């Protein structure tokens, strides 16, 4: 094997024909013989290029509805033969096998077919067999053979050929091979994941695939290298949003923006504007309002200190007045399902602020999975799509909650789903007024949230904290009455929690003694 090796013969068989003709013309201009199949061959011939059908080379026609066309020793021998191995060369000569130096394949559109909800039989027909086989053969023999699976690499190959008199370097072939194996792995991941969903069982083996979207400046900290990969799904959010201004998103920006948009997507825009402000993946303010500007102002008033440098998500298109309000302090990222010209003009003055827009909100009830790496493996679980209505609530205290309390309790419960455990949320009139997150003790979260409300009351010159007359949500049951008592001392009048503690009777008795209303959901929302 030498570092440089010429491309004399190429086999092209692609479903995505973007850039195909120009690439074929450039190869032909360098005297490269073109082999092809089906629609790819037709596209090249229609462009005036001389193309030989693979069936001419193999002596066998395409058969079985195209399932069998490249699965032949003449093809794979031409890919796998070691050019510097005398026995391999002799076998090629004996069986009239010509070397193939370049394979261009981008596989049947299985992922695209899946996205449009095709039936089982159509999905099966879109599982490519010959393509992955050729890709893997070519990639294995990258000492001599180039393999291209991405349109983005057409120009890369041509540039390498131009720099080396029609030859390519080993370094390029090696990089192309790595990309090729990652592509077939991701393809097989899509197929196996889909099949697992059809079977309904927990699969014995599971793989995860992704495509590089962005090399990040660093990870959570400057000494950590990082990158952002997308999974090919079209769920509205940070991975599919359009960025209109500002520098590249950081690792932490992406993580926090995802948390913010997933939370605000819980609030149907048909029910009015909603805004979520996130800091370090936890909400520091969530509110509804008559306008987006009012919703933002109410969310901001929950914890103005933490909101500085935060991430803001809106459930309706951003407008000019709301953009003006947001611009009053430093904000890292704003994400919304659209933004009008007035809002963009306001943000244009804030060069470091990133504005992202999506095609809509994420479906909070859509099934999905979350994957987390641990040492030696992965934890995989269904996405938390738990949802409750008023009919699901069980009043366990002597006092019934009022209509306003019920509305606020459901609001608080929705927010609690997106707060790191142990989570305690104080809500009043459709706005968070205190958030306690991520504490080892639930009573500590209750105290911290109340203390934040006290600090905000002092900063805003209010006569009393907004927790007075509020409701409280707890993401899991109160194991003791102390957390409930602390909430009552902060001014809460009603609570929502899953229930299920061995001390539920003690907690209910404490609520009755304090004159509180309390409802059980029968569902918890741990978020670690």
HELIX and SHEET records of a PDB file:
HELIX    1   1 UNK A   20  UNK A   29  1                                  10    
HELIX    2   2 UNK A   38  UNK A   46  1                                   9    
HELIX    3   3 UNK A   54  UNK A   58  1                                   5    
HELIX    4   4 UNK A   73  UNK A   80  1                                   8    
HELIX    5   5 UNK A   86  UNK A   94  1                                   9    
HELIX    6   6 UNK A  110  UNK A  115  1                                   6    
HELIX    7   7 UNK A  120  UNK A  125  1                                   6    
HELIX    8   8 UNK A  130  UNK A  140  1                                  11    
HELIX    9   9 UNK A  151  UNK A  153  5                                   3    
HELIX   10  10 UNK A  154  UNK A  163  1                                  10    
HELIX   11  11 UNK A  170  UNK A  199  1                                  30    
HELIX   12  12 UNK A  251  UNK A  264  1                                  14    
HELIX   13  13 UNK A  269  UNK A  271  5                                   3    
HELIX   14  14 UNK A  292  UNK A  300  1                                   9    
HELIX   15  15 UNK A  304  UNK A  307  1                                   4    
HELIX   16  16 UNK A  320  UNK A  326  1                                   7    
HELIX   17  17 UNK A  341  UNK A  347  1                                   7    
HELIX   18  18 UNK A  390  UNK A  392  5                                   3    
HELIX   19  19 UNK A  403  UNK A  416  1                                  14    
HELIX   20  20 UNK A  442  UNK A  460  1                                  19    
HELIX   21  21 UNK A  482  UNK A  489  1                                   8    
HELIX   22  22 UNK A  504  UNK A  514  1                                  11    
SHEET    1   A 2 UNK A   5  UNK A   6  0                                        
SHEET    2   A 2 UNK A 167  UNK A 168 -1                                        
SHEET    1   B 5 UNK A  51  UNK A  53  0                                        
SHEET    2   B 5 UNK A  33  UNK A  36  1                                        
SHEET    3   B 5 UNK A   9  UNK A  13  1                                        
SHEET    4   B 5 UNK A 102  UNK A 105  1                                        
SHEET    5   B 5 UNK A 146  UNK A 148  1                                        
SHEET    1   C 2 UNK A 211  UNK A 216  0                                        
SHEET    2   C 2 UNK A 226  UNK A 230 -1                                        
SHEET    1   D 6 UNK A 242  UNK A 245  0                                        
SHEET    2   D 6 UNK A 354  UNK A 357 -1                                        
SHEET    3   D 6 UNK A 331  UNK A 336  1                                        
SHEET    4   D 6 UNK A 310  UNK A 314  1                                        
SHEET    5   D 6 UNK A 273  UNK A 279 -1                                        
SHEET    6   D 6 UNK A 282  UNK A 289 -1                                        
SHEET    1   E 2 UNK A 369  UNK A 374  0                                        
SHEET    2   E 2 UNK A 377  UNK A 382 -1                                        
SHEET    1   F 6 UNK A 394  UNK A 395  0                                        
SHEET    2   F 6 UNK A 517  UNK A 520 -1                                        
SHEET    3   F 6 UNK A 494  UNK A 497  1                                        
SHEET    4   F 6 UNK A 471  UNK A 474  1                                        
SHEET    5   F 6 UNK A 424  UNK A 427 -1                                        
SHEET    6   F 6 UNK A 432  UNK A 436 -1                                        
END                                                                             
